[in-house]
């Protein structure tokens, strides 16, 4: 078994958490021997992120990162013990601007900004969908993002558990939409057929099978000439925020 074989899609984990935390928080001493001039953990992580963005997480290995940096594979292990720890570092690195997005806004605007920035992050880095945000380690960028969002909802009369639940609700919604959008993009690349073209070709096939007596609601919606789906992400996000606002208002009324 190689060091890369120990990596998993869950990122972090009990076997690597201590090593990852040392690297994420800068408490691991720098290697004292055999150091390649200009080599840093930051450069290694940046090269790994570039590979993952281009080829997916499966395209990232210590050897390929080393090749991208023009270094020997073994020299990388002096900085990052294995691929599992590298993935933890990659996750935290792409969350560097999340906290600043939330700053200076009211709670609803802050959550909306955070949600949109998160969706954009998933679209730029689709491999993030393989990361566990609940069981992985937490680096400084992820901690700063969570702190900023919790602060944004800090004066709403919610308990600590409810504040965490609000964060989970928003991030869970965004992740679900991101999964769908990334899958659509991947299918389009694989088939060469756009989503719009697929539905243009498929619609007449389905229409012939829709019996108003058997599928009355579906038929009515499907044949509505004014049917407009709008932006499904925006629609869903507003309903999520409406629900949070209703909870906040109920606490104010009850206080």
ABEGO torsion letter per residue (X at the ends): XBAAAABBAAEEEAAAAAAAAAAAAGABBBBABGBBBGBBAAAAAAAAAAAAAAAEAAABBAAAAAAAAGBBAAAAAAABABAAAAAAAAAAAAAAAAAAAABGBBAAAAAAAAAAAAAAAAAABAAAAABBAAABBBBAAAAAAAAAAAAAAAAAGBBAAAAAAAAAAAAAAAAAAAAAAAAAAAAAAAAGBBAAAAAAAAAAAAAAABBAAABAAAAAAAABAABBAEBAAAAAAAAAAAAAAAAAAAAAAAX
